[in-house]
Amino acid sequence: MALLFIMCARPRHLYGVIGIVWDVMSQIKIIIYVLSAFVGVGAIAASHVVASDGSASQIDFFEANIRPVLIKHCYECHSAESGEAKGSLLLDSKQGWLVGGDSGPAIIPGNPNESHVLLAINYSGDMSEMPPKSRLPSKVIRDFTQWIEDGAVDPREAEGVAQEKKVIDIEAGKSFWSFQPRRTFSEDELIDGLACPQSPPASADKLVRRLFLDVIGLPPTLDEQREFHEVYHGESPERAVQLALDDLFDRKEFGEKWARHWLDVARYADSNGSDFNLTYQQAWRYRNYVIHALNDDLPYDQFLQEQIAGDLLPYDTIEQRNRQLVATTFLMVGPKMLTERDKEKMRLDIADEQLDTISRVTMGLTLGCARCHDHKFDPIPTVDYYAMAGILHSTRTTDGILMNNVNVSGWKETDLLIDDDEKQRLEAFRLKVRDIEERIQQRKREREDVLGSAVGVLVDDSDATRKGTWRKSTHRPNYVGDHYLVADNQKTPFSIQWKATLPKPGKYELRVSFRGGKGLATKVRYTVHHADGENQIVVDQTVLPSIDQLWQPLGQFKFDTKAVVNLAGNGTDKPVLADAVRLVHVEDLEKDVSTDTSSLDEELANLEKTLADMKKDSPEMPKAMAAEDNGPQGVGDLHVRVRGEPKNQGERVPRGILQVVNWNGETQFSIPTHESGRVQLAEWITAKENPLTARVMVNRIWQHLFGRGIVETSDNFGVRGTLPSNPELLDFLAEEFVEGNWSVKSVIRKIITSKTYQQAVADVSEETGEKSHVQKQYRRPAPAETIRDSILVLSGKLDRKPRESVVSELGMHAINTNGKRHVSLGQTGKLRQRSVYLPVVRGAVPPSLAVFDFPNPDLVTGKRAITTVPAQALFMMNSPFVHEMSHALSLLLLQNNVTIEKSIQQLYRRVLIRQAGHNEVQRGKAYVAELMEGGQALEQAFASFVQVVFCSAEFRFIE
């Protein structure tokens, strides 16, 4: 315990945030003394933490990101099937890379810098460059680095010896427990009869706190505590829970709490991540859809159907249609390699990510493991994978290009429906904008006429001669004509030549146009051919041009009636811009046309300001990231891709379902030729006969209320997952779920009203058998969101208003291609909304969430990791957010000049939901008194004590 808080007192730069300004070192003994009164701090708390094995998510990461790369790029030379492995190195098993080849172990878990495989694929060090033909994408290298840093978890335990291909026995596979039909139960069966709770009932304080934190993620107020106590003691604990649940289920905070559980498995994020971390401006609609669906208790089967095929479902109202469109954002919020140049490979990768997500989320199956080969563990052959992948491959989720770059794919956005009044308002606004834009263009033409010959001779890039690879762009503002040209990442020569016919011979000033800025080439070479010969001029395009930030003079030259200007290079690692050239006779440079254009300039400025103001406040057509079926040419069955290689096609597989999850003998859907099959897929997943869907969901609910699922591997109900500790209880809940119209709230109510849920917590050491963890309640850490939201509401600073977009101010780039984060990403500590509304930018999760085990939004995460690490204590002690909220709560408790003793009692009652013991009050008073003797004001000293309570394990855990 002492070590934990001494670490908190070390220099603030170790954590990178502004610490609390106070003499920590002189008070360490006081902090430890006070905290010794709290139940379970540091190591004590750790002993009560439900054990967590992070290997499940690490295996998922390996299967999704590492194994496919090894198969595609390494097995040809480094597997048992390849014959004599090159360098004596086998990479088709864990044992292979542990032993290594001629150079020793190929991978050192936890040490990427010493891992030969990573050095080889990174083309660094003295290792041979692998693969030899071309370097792997940067994302693959990042994935291998992360995998090795996280311990290089590899489930391929068997040595890599060549084996005959194993034929999957589907019928034998059906005997596995999760593929068996659910059992039925008598009407009088109860959870307690199946779970057999082992502990006495929880106290009123423990139970009301547990109930509120589990259901709405916020602690009960003093009035709510008092009301619960009155019923708990005056009538019964069961009645108190029933009445409280009735109230909590009617609050919007229920959806805000439980939506975050679903968003974990839906791998929700507000940005793409991957190579181009661009913001999903419309993703918030899906987040709010989930919140509303849970608050409305939308039947779970309908909830799933809308997310998989909402755009194809019938509807009666505009509201219903829009809701169903928004629901399909589920298919689209995953990470994508937008710059993948092989667009068919990108489509296959997106379909793979969607299929693996759907199967894990709804059925607890890892279908992505069957993309390159038959599933290694579950009875899922590759043909079944492609039967289902064909459905998603027939679905359109990408659209066009982004940033005017043909190599950067965009995602699809769909206009939502609006009523007639809104249509008329939008049309009137568009007409007004169009009128102003036309007036601006007219005034510009008039201005050009006045300027006359002073404009000189202009040649745009569209009239120039180009060689090499150039792409059109409008990404940077201020250019001539419809676009400008970009040559970027060129390894081969490129050039562009402008030729101009001049009205008369003489001396002309040559100007070239480009919009300069960071990231551009610094040595762009222009060659000017003139009457006296030629000149070469080098231009730094990172510097803005001197005339209107568009035109850069290159000098004055004599010409006859022809002028030739070249821009050329032998290659570049940074973008080179080419737009237009202009030649102005030196006599015309002396003309003063400012008087003739002044009135036009003023009118233009006014019109452009009016247009900018209108667009700033413009009504917009609401849009959603919504999927749709591909057109007739894009809908159809898929061919197996041998070893997952897009161009290596095998047999064609009709779209269909898993053979092992089949209750009527049919494995193919009857899909109309023009449809993808998503409706049929959704109906199959949500059919009452499907043995997996209901089991998986009720297991997730149980896990959120107990800390562990009945099946501990909540995303894997296959052979590699754990067996259910109480299969009868699991099937009972699943059957109740289906027969209760798939009501999530009903299952939560059934569990919470049981004696099993309401019992007091037990020590982990008291486990006595495989069913013990469903017979008892155990102490468990509160989710990151619950910790943050509780601090906000207790301090009186929580903004309860729902949020819409949280990334609109970021623009297109949350994190640019150079890795620089948008400034607002560093200011999330200032936001006061509930945590579900915070921006989830891939690669930049808010620190207040990340430090407390917020999941990686790239992955399906049904069960968060559980850690007790120094960084958590450092955050709670040094965070400006926690310090500010502690001060706010201190002011609330000290108002009306109440005594320190009463303030401490109120603090315990509000924050820890219990009465402070006599010794705790005395220690608290002594702590505050000593700080005041050191020169601190009462409010500051008491705020320090409030922060100590926030740091306690008792606050951060649920009992």
Protein Blocks (a to p, Z undefined) as FASTA:
>chain_A
ZZmmmmmmmcfklnopacddddfklmmmmmmmmmmmpghihjlmmmmpccddfklmmmmm
mmmmmmmmmmmmmmmmmcfknopaehhiafkbfklmmnopmnopfbdghilklmmklmmm
nopajbdcddfkbccdfklmmmmmmmmmnoopafblbacdddddddddfklmmmpmklpc
cddddfkbcfklmnopabdcddfklmmmmmmmmmnopacdfklmmmmmmmmmmmomklmm
mmmmmmmmmpmklmmmmmmmmmmmnopafbeblmblcddfklmmmmmmmmmmmmnopafk
lmmmmmmmmmmpccfbfklmmmmmmmmmmmmmpccdfklmblmlmmmmmmmmmmmmmmmm
mnopafklmmmpccfkbccdfklmmmmmmmmmmpcfbecjehhiaklccdddddddddfk
lmmmmmmmmmmmmmmmmmmmmmmmmmmmmnmmmnopaddfklpccedjddddfkbghieh
jbdcddehiabdcddddddddfbgcdddddddddedehiafbdcdddddfklpadddddf
kbccfeholaccfbdcddfkbccdddddebdfbdcddfbdcdddfklmmpccklmmmmmm
mmmmmmmmmmmmmmmmpccdddddddddddfklgccddddehhiaklccddddddddfkl
cceopabdcddfkbgolmmmmmmmmpmklmklmmmmmmmmmmmmnopafblblmbccfkl
ccdfblmlmmmmmmmmmmnoopaklmmmmmmmpmklmpccddfklpgbfklmmmbccddd
ddfklmmmmmmmmnopacfbdcfdfklmnmmblbdfkopacfklmmmmmpcbdfklpccd
ehiacfklmmnopacfkbccfbccddddfklmmmmmmmmklmmmmmmmmmmmmgghiafk
lmmmmmmmmmnopacdfklmmmmmmmmmmmmmnopafklmmmmmmmmmmmpmklmpcZZ
